[in-house]
Amino acid sequence: MSFVVQRNGLAATADELTPLAFAGYAHFTAVQVRGGRVRGLDLHLARLRSASLEMFGRALPDDQVVSYLRTAVRAGPADLSLTATVYSPAGEFTVAGPEVEPELLVRTGPAATGPEGPLALAVVEHERELPGVKHVGEVAKTYHLRRAVELGFDDAAFVDRRGRLSEATIWNLAFWDGESVVWPAAEMLTGTTMGIVRRQLEHLGVPQRTAEITPDDLPAMAGAVVMNSWNPGIPVRRVGSVHLPDAPVFLKRLHEAFQAEPAMPL
């Protein structure tokens, strides 16, 4: 059992990977596999499908994608991280017709959980191109992460041109007002973990709402977290100059919601 890099369900060769190393027109989803099982598989498939239609005009059938993911997962240990990247064999800087079928590159690696927190986030004005697509080659994310660390923060949160908090570099943001989970209203990438948590919070009867949140609104908040495929709730202690309180009830609700999602075998 080992980690793999596969193209369309088969071991990828150096010749196949070389052009991709210099290309940046693709999209992906990041998955944590535990015990050979995945939470929110339907959300990952929907993400890949919608992004492929947006970027390439066509998408691989879900059952084909699942077959490729299963092949990679079964070649590795029970717990692992998986990245599934969809690209066009026509490459970038070209206009490929709808007859060009997208291809899927799958990479597996060690299981990850992310930082423990609590985190301090710098506030940066930035809006992602195609915010609803998890696409590759986003230099701004790493750039703003590095700049934030240089300034003494752990990571960066983004505000749009209207001053609204949207997301963080590789994270979704969520806030707590003492009673409800508050999701930022802005253009952003809706994460699969965010999707899992939202639907399970609804099933558990935990109040949640969406609202425009600016840095000026943060002193009224009773807690904040970041979340992605690594973790459904890593506490945030500071956003910009605003210190946020510990919110153990908030964290408990988020983790309970995530654990309530059935893990499906691949």
Backbone torsions as a table, in degrees:
resi	resn	phi	psi	omega
1	MET	NA	129.3	-178.1
2	SER	-151.9	171.5	175.2
3	PHE	-82.3	153.2	-170.6
4	VAL	-135.5	162.1	164.9
5	VAL	-128.1	115.6	-174.7
6	GLN	-126.6	143.5	174.6
7	ARG	-114.5	118.8	-179.3
8	ASN	52.5	41.0	174.3
9	GLY	86.6	-0.3	179.9
10	LEU	-123.9	155.7	179.5
11	ALA	-55.9	129.0	-179.2
12	ALA	-79.2	139.3	178.6
13	THR	-95.0	163.9	177.9
14	ALA	-60.9	-38.0	179.5
15	ASP	-63.9	-35.8	179.1
16	GLU	-73.9	-34.0	-176.7
17	LEU	-82.7	-25.7	-175.2
18	THR	-56.6	-50.1	179.6
19	PRO	-64.8	-29.5	-179.7
20	LEU	-70.8	-26.1	179.7
21	ALA	-66.0	-18.6	-177.6
22	PHE	-115.6	16.2	-177.5
23	ALA	-116.8	156.3	-177.8
24	GLY	-140.0	19.8	178.5
25	TYR	-110.9	91.8	-177.1
26	ALA	-165.5	169.1	175.1
27	HIS	-138.6	166.8	-173.2
28	PHE	-155.2	170.8	167.7
29	THR	-135.9	147.1	-179.5
30	ALA	-111.2	130.8	-171.8
31	VAL	-128.6	137.5	168.5
32	GLN	-102.1	122.9	-179.4
33	VAL	-106.0	127.7	178.7
34	ARG	-129.7	124.0	-178.0
35	GLY	61.2	29.3	-177.8
36	GLY	73.7	11.1	-176.2
37	ARG	-118.5	156.6	-176.7
38	VAL	-132.6	134.7	171.9
39	ARG	-90.4	140.1	175.1
40	GLY	70.3	32.7	179.7
41	LEU	-56.6	-38.6	179.6
42	ASP	-61.0	-34.6	179.2
43	LEU	-71.7	-38.4	176.8
44	HIS	-64.2	-43.2	179.5
45	LEU	-65.0	-41.5	178.7
46	ALA	-63.9	-38.8	177.7
47	ARG	-61.3	-48.0	-178.8
48	LEU	-64.7	-39.7	-178.2
49	ARG	-65.9	-49.6	-176.7
50	SER	-67.5	-38.7	179.3
51	ALA	-67.2	-37.2	178.3
52	SER	-65.0	-42.1	177.9
53	LEU	-63.4	-38.7	179.5
54	GLU	-67.3	-42.9	-172.6
55	MET	-92.2	-32.5	-172.9
56	PHE	-119.6	-11.2	-179.5
57	GLY	81.5	1.0	176.4
58	ARG	-159.2	162.3	-176.3
59	ALA	-137.7	151.3	173.9
60	LEU	-68.8	144.7	176.2
61	PRO	-60.8	144.0	-178.6
62	ASP	-56.4	-41.5	-176.9
63	ASP	-66.0	-30.2	176.6
64	GLN	-70.5	-42.7	177.2
65	VAL	-60.8	-45.3	179.7
66	VAL	-60.6	-39.4	178.5
67	SER	-61.4	-44.0	178.8
68	TYR	-65.2	-42.0	178.9
69	LEU	-64.3	-42.4	-178.9
70	ARG	-62.1	-41.9	-179.8
71	THR	-60.3	-42.4	-179.4
72	ALA	-69.8	-42.4	-178.0
73	VAL	-65.0	-41.7	-176.9
74	ARG	-71.2	-14.9	177.7
75	ALA	-85.2	-8.8	-174.5
76	GLY	-119.5	-173.0	176.7
77	PRO	-69.1	169.1	-176.0
78	ALA	-66.1	-31.7	179.6
79	ASP	-111.0	124.0	-179.5
80	LEU	-161.4	166.8	169.7
81	SER	-101.4	143.5	-178.5
82	LEU	-134.9	135.6	173.6
83	THR	-120.4	123.3	178.6
84	ALA	-110.9	115.8	-175.0
85	THR	-114.4	127.6	178.3
86	VAL	-105.0	132.0	-178.0
87	TYR	-144.2	168.1	176.6
88	SER	-102.8	131.7	177.7
89	PRO	-63.8	-14.3	176.5
90	ALA	-72.8	-12.2	178.4
91	GLY	82.0	-170.5	179.1
92	GLU	-102.2	173.2	-177.0
93	PHE	59.6	27.9	176.4
94	THR	-134.3	161.5	174.4
95	VAL	-112.2	95.6	-178.8
96	ALA	-86.7	139.8	179.1
97	GLY	-74.7	167.5	-179.3
98	PRO	-65.9	-10.0	178.6
99	GLU	-78.8	-12.7	-180.0
100	VAL	-82.0	114.2	-175.6
101	GLU	-77.8	131.0	174.3
102	PRO	-62.7	159.3	178.1
103	GLU	-124.2	161.5	-175.2
104	LEU	-122.7	125.4	175.9
105	LEU	-108.6	124.9	-178.8
106	VAL	-118.5	130.4	176.8
107	ARG	-125.2	133.7	175.1
108	THR	-115.0	156.0	-179.2
109	GLY	-160.1	-174.6	-177.4
110	PRO	-60.1	145.2	175.9
111	ALA	-60.1	143.8	-176.2
112	ALA	-130.0	151.7	177.6
113	THR	-124.5	-11.1	179.7
114	GLY	81.1	-180.0	-179.1
115	PRO	-71.2	158.1	179.5
116	GLU	-80.7	-31.8	-175.3
117	GLY	78.6	-174.7	0.1
118	PRO	-72.3	153.2	-174.1
119	LEU	-107.3	151.7	170.4
120	ALA	-109.9	126.9	-175.5
121	LEU	-112.9	126.5	170.3
122	ALA	-72.6	152.3	178.0
123	VAL	-103.5	123.6	-175.3
124	VAL	-129.7	134.9	174.4
125	GLU	-79.4	116.1	-178.0
126	HIS	-162.5	138.4	174.2
127	GLU	-126.7	125.4	-179.2
128	ARG	-71.6	143.5	170.6
129	GLU	-70.9	138.0	-176.2
130	LEU	48.0	63.9	-172.0
131	PRO	-60.5	-25.0	-179.3
132	GLY	-82.4	-1.0	-177.9
133	VAL	-113.8	132.7	176.3
134	LYS	-87.6	82.5	-174.5
135	HIS	-101.9	164.5	-175.0
136	VAL	-89.9	173.6	173.4
137	GLY	72.6	27.5	-178.6
138	GLU	-88.6	85.4	-175.9
139	VAL	-61.7	-31.0	-175.7
140	ALA	-62.4	-34.0	-178.1
141	LYS	-62.0	-50.9	-179.9
142	THR	-68.7	-37.7	179.1
143	TYR	-59.7	-48.6	-177.8
144	HIS	-71.7	-30.5	173.0
145	LEU	-61.6	-48.7	-178.3
146	ARG	-63.9	-41.5	178.8
147	ARG	-64.7	-39.1	179.2
148	ALA	-62.9	-43.3	179.4
149	VAL	-64.0	-38.7	177.4
150	GLU	-60.5	-30.0	-178.9
151	LEU	-89.6	3.8	176.7
152	GLY	96.0	7.4	176.9
153	PHE	-97.0	172.8	176.9
154	ASP	-94.1	-27.1	-175.5
155	ASP	-167.2	-172.0	-176.9
156	ALA	-131.6	143.8	171.4
157	ALA	-110.8	147.4	-174.6
158	PHE	-104.1	141.7	167.3
159	VAL	-117.7	145.4	-180.0
160	ASP	-87.5	-176.5	-175.8
161	ARG	-64.4	-16.4	177.1
162	ARG	-93.5	3.7	178.5
163	GLY	83.0	10.7	-178.2
164	ARG	-90.3	134.5	171.6
165	LEU	-66.9	136.8	-177.9
166	SER	-119.5	-65.2	-176.3
167	GLU	-153.6	179.7	173.6
168	ALA	-112.0	-173.8	-170.9
169	THR	-56.5	-54.9	179.1
170	ILE	-126.4	25.5	-172.7
171	TRP	-132.7	154.1	159.9
172	ASN	-90.7	153.2	176.5
173	LEU	-104.1	146.9	171.2
174	ALA	-145.2	147.3	-176.5
175	PHE	-126.3	166.1	-178.1
176	TRP	-130.9	127.9	179.8
177	ASP	-101.8	9.7	-178.7
178	GLY	103.3	-21.5	179.1
179	GLU	-132.7	-35.5	-174.1
180	SER	-124.1	150.6	167.7
181	VAL	-78.4	131.2	-177.1
182	VAL	-115.7	120.6	179.0
183	TRP	-99.8	136.9	-180.0
184	PRO	-65.6	140.1	174.0
185	ALA	-97.7	105.7	180.0
186	ALA	-172.8	167.5	174.7
187	GLU	-71.0	127.3	-176.8
188	MET	-161.1	172.2	170.4
189	LEU	-86.6	120.9	176.5
190	THR	-81.0	109.1	-176.6
191	GLY	-70.9	156.1	178.0
192	THR	-67.1	-38.3	176.5
193	THR	-64.6	-40.2	175.6
194	MET	-59.1	-42.7	179.1
195	GLY	-63.6	-41.8	177.5
196	ILE	-61.2	-49.7	-176.2
197	VAL	-62.5	-42.6	-177.4
198	ARG	-63.0	-45.1	-177.0
199	ARG	-72.4	-31.9	179.1
200	GLN	-78.3	-31.9	172.5
201	LEU	-59.7	-39.6	178.3
202	GLU	-62.8	-43.7	179.4
203	HIS	-64.9	-33.6	-178.8
204	LEU	-83.2	-6.9	178.9
205	GLY	78.0	21.7	178.4
206	VAL	-84.6	126.3	-179.6
207	PRO	-61.7	140.8	175.1
208	GLN	-150.1	151.4	-179.3
209	ARG	-150.0	164.2	176.5
210	THR	-114.9	135.5	-177.9
211	ALA	-152.6	150.7	172.0
212	GLU	-70.9	126.8	-177.1
213	ILE	-125.6	123.5	175.2
214	THR	-108.8	165.5	175.6
215	PRO	-55.2	-30.2	179.0
216	ASP	-68.0	-20.8	179.6
217	ASP	-83.9	-12.5	-171.3
218	LEU	-65.7	-35.4	179.6
219	PRO	-59.1	-21.7	179.4
220	ALA	-85.3	-7.7	-178.3
221	MET	-83.6	149.1	-177.9
222	ALA	-101.8	7.2	177.9
223	GLY	165.8	162.7	179.3
224	ALA	-152.5	152.7	176.8
225	VAL	-142.7	164.9	163.3
226	VAL	-116.1	154.4	179.0
227	MET	-148.4	147.2	169.3
228	ASN	-156.8	-161.6	-175.6
229	SER	-63.3	-21.3	179.3
230	TRP	-70.5	-40.1	-166.9
231	ASN	-159.8	135.2	-179.4
232	PRO	-80.7	-2.5	179.6
233	GLY	-172.3	98.8	174.1
234	ILE	-106.5	122.7	-173.6
235	PRO	-65.1	145.8	176.3
236	VAL	-113.5	125.1	-177.8
237	ARG	-96.1	-19.9	-178.6
238	ARG	-155.3	138.6	171.8
239	VAL	-124.5	113.3	-173.2
240	GLY	62.3	-124.3	-180.0
241	SER	-96.2	0.3	-174.9
242	VAL	-94.7	121.6	175.9
243	HIS	-87.3	136.7	-178.3
244	LEU	-114.7	142.8	-177.4
245	PRO	-74.3	160.6	170.2
246	ASP	-63.4	145.9	-178.1
247	ALA	-138.4	71.4	-176.5
248	PRO	-61.0	-35.0	178.5
249	VAL	-64.9	-42.4	177.8
250	PHE	-58.7	-50.4	179.9
251	LEU	-60.3	-42.1	179.7
252	LYS	-60.9	-43.7	179.8
253	ARG	-60.9	-44.2	-178.0
254	LEU	-64.9	-44.1	-178.7
255	HIS	-70.1	-36.3	175.3
256	GLU	-62.8	-41.0	179.6
257	ALA	-63.4	-44.3	-179.5
258	PHE	-63.5	-44.1	-178.8
259	GLN	-67.3	-22.9	179.2
260	ALA	-72.8	-17.3	179.1
261	GLU	-73.5	125.2	178.5
262	PRO	-63.0	137.7	175.0
263	ALA	-91.7	121.8	-174.4
264	MET	-98.6	137.3	178.5
265	PRO	-69.7	147.6	173.4
266	LEU	-102.7	NA	NA
